Amino acid sequence: MKENQKAPEFKGVTQTKKEISIADFKGKKLILYFYPKDNTAGCTAEACNLAENYETLKQNGYEVVGVSPDSVESHEKFAKKHNLPFPLIADTEKEILNAYGVWGEKKMYGRTYMGVKRTTFIIDENGNIERIIEKVKTKDHTNQILNN
C-alpha cells in the first residue's frame, strides 16, 4: 500500500454483528486502524486513546474503524469492557488484513511468526489513502493522527 492510491475495498462484520464496508464511509474521512489482538496492553492503549478522543476526531471529520483477526465475540467483550464507541471488524479470514498488506512475518524475542503489523490508514473522502502510520504510538495515537 502507498499513500495517494485508492484504498482497497473491504467488507466485514463488527462487534454488533453489523456488516460494514468502505462504501459506508464515502464522503467521510476514515481512520482505519489495524491491531494484533483484543485485550493486550498495546492494543488496549491504542483503542482507549482513540475512544477518549473520539469526539475530537469526529469534530475533525473522522470516522474510526478498528480491524483485527479476533472474533466478533472477542470484539464484543473488548468494546464493552473499554466503552469503545466505534466499530471493530472481525477479520478472522484475514481478507482485509491481506488486502492492506498488514498481515505478515513478525519477529519478537528472536522468534519469527505471522501476525498483524500495527498500522493505521487515513483514508480521504474519495476513498484514497491520504496517510499511512506504521510506527504507531499506542498511548498517543490521536495526536499522531491529528498533528502529522
Backbone hydrogen bonds in HBPLUS format (Angstrom, degrees):
<---DONOR---> <-ACCEPTOR-->    atom                        ^
c    i                          cat <-CA-CA->   ^        H-A-AA   ^      H-
h    n   atom  resd res      DA  || num        DHA   H-A  angle D-A-AA Bond
n    s   type  num  typ     dist DA aas  dist angle  dist       angle   num
A0004-ASN N   A0129-ILE O   2.57 MM 125  5.17 164.2  1.59 167.5 163.2     1
A0129-ILE N   A0005-GLN O   2.79 MM 124  5.61 172.5  1.80 164.7 163.7     2
A0007-ALA N   A0127-GLY O   2.82 MM 120  5.75 175.7  1.82 158.1 159.0     3
A0022-ILE N   A0010-PHE O   3.08 MM  12  5.60 144.5  2.21 145.1 147.2     4
A0012-GLY N   A0020-ILE O   2.85 MM   8  5.58 156.5  1.90 160.5 168.3     5
A0020-ILE N   A0012-GLY O   2.82 MM   8  5.58 159.9  1.86 162.1 168.7     6
A0090-ALA N   A0013-VAL O   2.96 MM  77  5.96 167.4  1.97 171.3 168.3     7
A0014-THR N   A0018-LYS O   2.88 MM   4  5.38 158.5  1.93 144.9 151.0     8
A0017-LYS N   A0014-THR O   2.89 MM   3  5.10 154.7  1.95 116.0 118.3     9
A0024-ASP N   A0021-SER O   3.02 MM   3  5.58 148.7  2.13 113.0 121.1    10
A0025-PHE N   A0022-ILE O   2.98 MM   3  5.58 162.4  2.01 117.6 123.5    11
A0026-LYS N   A0023-ALA O   3.27 MM   3  5.36 168.6  2.28 111.9 111.7    12
A0028-LYS N   A0025-PHE O   2.91 MM   3  5.28 149.3  2.00 139.9 137.9    13
A0027-GLY N   A0125-GLU O   2.95 MM  98  4.20 160.2  1.99 138.7 135.2    14
A0063-GLU N   A0029-LYS O   2.81 MM  34  6.20 144.8  1.93 149.7 160.3    15
A0030-LEU N   A0123-ILE O   2.82 MM  93  5.00 165.3  1.84 148.7 153.9    16
A0123-ILE N   A0030-LEU O   2.80 MM  93  5.00 171.2  1.81 154.1 156.8    17
A0031-ILE N   A0063-GLU O   2.78 MM  32  6.04 161.9  1.81 156.3 162.3    18
A0065-VAL N   A0031-ILE O   2.92 MM  34  6.25 158.3  1.97 169.9 166.4    19
A0032-LEU N   A0121-PHE O   2.88 MM  89  5.15 169.7  1.89 163.3 161.7    20
A0121-PHE N   A0032-LEU O   2.83 MM  89  5.15 170.8  1.84 146.8 149.7    21
A0033-TYR N   A0065-VAL O   2.90 MM  32  6.33 160.3  1.94 161.4 166.7    22
A0067-VAL N   A0033-TYR O   2.82 MM  34  6.19 140.3  1.98 157.8 164.7    23
A0034-PHE N   A0119-THR O   2.80 MM  85  5.33 176.1  1.80 169.1 170.5    24
A0119-THR N   A0034-PHE O   3.29 MM  85  5.33 144.3  2.43 128.2 138.4    25
A0035-TYR N   A0067-VAL O   3.01 MM  32  6.34 159.9  2.05 160.7 165.3    26
A0044-THR N   A0040-THR O   2.83 MM   4  5.83 156.7  1.89 160.5 166.9    27
A0045-ALA N   A0041-ALA O   2.97 MM   4  6.15 161.7  2.01 150.8 156.1    28
A0046-GLU N   A0042-GLY O   2.99 MM   4  6.18 159.5  2.04 146.6 152.0    29
A0047-ALA N   A0043-CYS O   2.99 MM   4  6.10 170.0  2.00 145.9 149.0    30
A0048-CYS N   A0044-THR O   2.87 MM   4  5.93 164.8  1.89 152.4 157.1    31
A0049-ASN N   A0045-ALA O   2.95 MM   4  6.02 152.2  2.03 142.8 150.5    32
A0050-LEU N   A0046-GLU O   3.06 MM   4  6.34 161.8  2.09 152.4 156.7    33
A0051-ALA N   A0047-ALA O   2.86 MM   4  6.08 152.9  1.94 145.5 154.1    34
A0052-GLU N   A0048-CYS O   2.79 MM   4  5.90 163.0  1.82 150.9 154.9    35
A0053-ASN N   A0049-ASN O   3.23 MM   4  6.31 138.8  2.41 136.9 146.8    36
A0054-TYR N   A0051-ALA O   3.19 MM   3  4.86 167.4  2.21 103.9 105.5    37
A0057-LEU N   A0053-ASN O   2.93 MM   4  6.24 159.9  1.97 157.2 163.6    38
A0058-LYS N   A0054-TYR O   2.86 MM   4  6.13 161.9  1.89 153.6 158.5    39
A0059-GLN N   A0055-GLU O   2.83 MM   4  6.06 154.4  1.90 146.6 154.1    40
A0060-ASN N   A0056-THR O   3.04 MM   4  6.28 132.1  2.27 138.6 151.1    41
A0060-ASN N   A0057-LEU O   3.05 MM   3  5.06 131.3  2.29  95.1 108.9    42
A0062-TYR N   A0057-LEU O   2.95 MM   5  5.32 164.6  1.97 142.9 139.2    43
A0061-GLY N   A0058-LYS O   2.83 MM   3  4.92 155.7  1.89 108.8 112.8    44
A0066-GLY N   A0087-PRO O   2.99 MM  21  6.41 166.0  2.01 153.7 156.6    45
A0089-ILE N   A0066-GLY O   2.70 MM  23  6.13 163.5  1.73 160.6 158.9    46
A0068-SER N   A0089-ILE O   3.34 MM  21  6.65 162.6  2.37 175.5 172.8    47
A0091-ASP N   A0068-SER O   2.90 MM  23  5.78 168.4  1.91 158.1 155.4    48
A0075-HIS N   A0071-SER O   2.97 MM   4  6.28 163.6  2.00 153.2 157.4    49
A0076-GLU N   A0072-VAL O   2.82 MM   4  6.05 151.0  1.90 147.9 156.9    50
A0077-LYS N   A0073-GLU O   3.08 MM   4  6.38 160.7  2.12 150.9 153.9    51
A0078-PHE N   A0074-SER O   2.96 MM   4  6.15 165.4  1.98 152.5 157.1    52
A0079-ALA N   A0075-HIS O   2.81 MM   4  5.88 169.4  1.82 154.6 157.3    53
A0080-LYS N   A0076-GLU O   3.05 MM   4  6.15 158.1  2.10 143.5 149.7    54
A0081-LYS N   A0077-LYS O   2.87 MM   4  5.94 170.2  1.88 153.7 156.9    55
A0082-HIS N   A0078-PHE O   3.15 MM   4  6.25 151.3  2.24 145.8 152.3    56
A0083-ASN N   A0079-ALA O   2.84 MM   4  5.50 101.4  2.47 135.6 150.5    57
A0084-LEU N   A0079-ALA O   2.91 MM   5  4.72 156.8  1.96 132.5 139.5    58
A0083-ASN N   A0080-LYS O   3.30 MM   3  5.05 164.5  2.32 100.4 105.0    59
A0094-LYS N   A0091-ASP O   2.92 MM   3  5.09 154.1  1.99 107.4 115.9    60
A0098-ASN N   A0094-LYS O   3.04 MM   4  5.98 155.5  2.10 134.4 140.6    61
A0099-ALA N   A0095-GLU O   2.98 MM   4  6.13 154.6  2.05 139.6 147.2    62
A0100-TYR N   A0096-ILE O   2.99 MM   4  6.20 150.1  2.08 153.4 159.6    63
A0102-VAL N   A0097-LEU O   2.94 MM   5  5.31 155.9  2.00 160.3 158.2    64
A0101-GLY N   A0098-ASN O   3.03 MM   3  4.83 152.4  2.11  97.7 106.4    65
A0117-LYS N   A0102-VAL O   2.68 MM  15  5.02 165.6  1.70 156.4 161.1    66
A0104-GLY N   A0115-GLY O   2.93 MM  11  5.60 169.0  1.95 160.8 162.0    67
A0115-GLY N   A0104-GLY O   2.85 MM  11  5.60 158.6  1.90 151.3 156.3    68
A0106-LYS N   A0113-TYR O   2.67 MM   7  5.42 161.1  1.71 167.7 174.6    69
A0113-TYR N   A0106-LYS O   2.92 MM   7  5.42 158.1  1.96 149.1 155.4    70
A0108-MET N   A0111-ARG O   2.89 MM   3  5.26 154.1  1.96 146.5 154.6    71
A0111-ARG N   A0108-MET O   2.87 MM   3  5.26 162.9  1.90 117.3 122.2    72
A0120-THR N   A0133-ILE O   2.93 MM  13  5.03 159.7  1.97 142.1 148.8    73
A0133-ILE N   A0120-THR O   2.77 MM  13  5.03 170.0  1.78 155.1 158.7    74
A0122-ILE N   A0131-ARG O   2.83 MM   9  5.07 173.4  1.83 155.0 156.3    75
A0130-GLU N   A0122-ILE O   2.69 MM   8  5.48 149.4  1.78 155.0 165.7    76
A0131-ARG N   A0122-ILE O   3.27 MM   9  5.07 156.3  2.33 133.4 137.3    77
A0124-ASP N   A0128-ASN O   2.81 MM   4  5.44 159.1  1.85 162.0 162.1    78
A0127-GLY N   A0124-ASP O   2.98 MM   3  5.43 165.7  2.00 120.5 122.6    79
A0140-ASP N   A0137-LYS O   3.02 MM   3  5.38 150.8  2.11 113.0 122.2    80
A0144-GLN N   A0140-ASP O   3.22 MM   4  6.51 154.3  2.29 146.0 153.7    81
A0145-ILE N   A0141-HIS O   2.94 MM   4  6.25 147.7  2.05 149.5 158.1    82
A0145-ILE N   A0142-THR O   3.08 MM   3  5.08 119.2  2.46  94.3 109.2    83
A0146-LEU N   A0142-THR O   2.85 MM   4  6.12 169.8  1.86 161.0 163.0    84
A0147-ASN N   A0143-ASN O   2.78 MM   4  5.47 153.9  1.84 145.0 151.6    85
